[in-house]
Amino acid sequence: MAVGAYDGYAPLVVEVVKFFKTRQVPVPAEETIEIFAFMEAADESKRRGGAEVRLSEVFERVGYQP
């Protein structure tokens, strides 16, 4: 996935307002869960002194099956 230039917070605010108006989320739940799992894996790696932590391990710990 290509990452575009930083356009400030305006595009984010547009999506947030759209969500409040329509109640349709702009990001699929699966993608949101993967982002949180990535952050948790990074935190766990730090707790383990930099050891590798796989997303599958995080998913298993919380009982999530992608």
ABEGO torsion letter per residue (X at the ends): XBBBBBAEAAAAAAAAAAAAAAGBBABBAAAAAAAAAAAAAAAAAAAAGGBBBBAAAAAAAAGBBX
